[in-house]
Amino acid sequence: MQKKYIVRLSDEERDTLQEVVKKLKGTGQKVRRAQVLLKADANGPGWTDVRIADAFCCRTQTVEKLRQRLVECGFDEALDGKKRARHEVQTEVRVPEN
């Protein structure tokens, strides 16, 4: 099956990913994403999704979704993941009446 989302990393992006993997810089998820993106690079090894999933003990759907996020949302979001919206917690302070 032909891939819908092709990973083509720039030299700068590739260097960033290699640094993350080499120094284990960031969370475990970030390191795993960096490893997957490096192997999925069409200008690099160009591994298949199945081979990447087997090598890094994840599902092929995970690899496909990471490819999609890179193409649609950009490099930073693909590497760091989606930023969650933070909800402000409002607390009421009750003052006892005398």
C-alpha positions in Angstrom: 0.0 0.0 0.0 1.3 3.4 -0.9 1.8 5.8 2.0 -0.4 8.8 2.2 1.9 10.9 4.4 5.6 10.9 3.4 8.2 11.9 5.9 10.9 14.1 4.4 13.1 15.6 7.1 15.4 18.6 6.6 19.0 18.3 7.7 18.2 20.5 10.7 15.2 18.4 11.7 17.3 15.2 11.3 20.1 16.7 13.5 17.5 17.6 16.2 16.1 14.1 16.2 19.5 12.5 16.4 20.4 14.7 19.3 17.2 13.8 21.2 17.9 10.1 20.6 21.7 10.3 21.4 21.3 12.2 24.6 17.9 10.7 25.6 16.8 14.3 25.8 13.1 14.6 26.9 10.5 12.2 27.8 10.4 8.5 26.8 7.6 9.4 24.3 9.7 12.1 22.8 12.7 9.8 22.3 10.4 7.1 20.8 8.9 9.6 18.4 12.3 10.8 17.3 13.4 7.2 16.7 10.3 6.5 14.6 10.6 9.7 12.5 14.3 9.0 11.8 13.5 5.5 10.5 10.5 6.8 8.5 12.4 9.5 6.7 12.2 8.9 2.9 15.6 10.5 2.5 17.1 8.2 5.2 16.5 4.5 5.9 12.9 4.7 4.7 11.7 1.7 6.7 8.2 0.4 6.3 5.6 1.1 9.0 5.5 -2.6 10.0 9.3 -2.7 10.4 9.3 0.5 12.5 6.5 -0.8 14.7 8.3 -4.1 15.3 11.6 -2.4 16.0 10.1 0.0 18.6 7.4 -2.2 20.0 4.5 -0.1 19.0 1.5 -0.4 16.6 1.6 0.4 12.9 -1.2 2.8 13.5 1.0 4.7 15.9 3.6 5.1 13.2 0.9 6.2 10.7 -0.5 8.8 13.1 2.9 10.2 13.7 3.6 10.5 10.0 0.2 12.3 9.6 0.9 14.7 12.5 4.3 15.6 11.0 2.8 16.4 7.6 -0.4 18.2 8.9 0.8 19.9 12.1 4.5 20.3 11.7 7.8 19.1 13.2 7.5 20.5 16.7 4.0 19.1 17.4 5.0 15.7 15.9 8.0 15.5 18.2 6.6 17.0 21.4 3.0 15.9 21.0 -0.2 17.9 21.2 -0.3 20.6 23.9 -3.3 20.0 26.1 -5.5 22.9 26.8 -5.2 23.9 30.5 -8.4 24.7 32.3 -8.3 27.2 35.0 -9.5 25.8 38.3 -11.7 28.3 40.1 -11.9 27.9 43.8 -14.2 29.7 46.1 -12.9 30.9 49.5 -15.6 30.9 52.1 -15.2 33.2 55.0 -17.1 32.1 58.1 -19.7 34.6 59.1 -19.8 35.7 62.8 
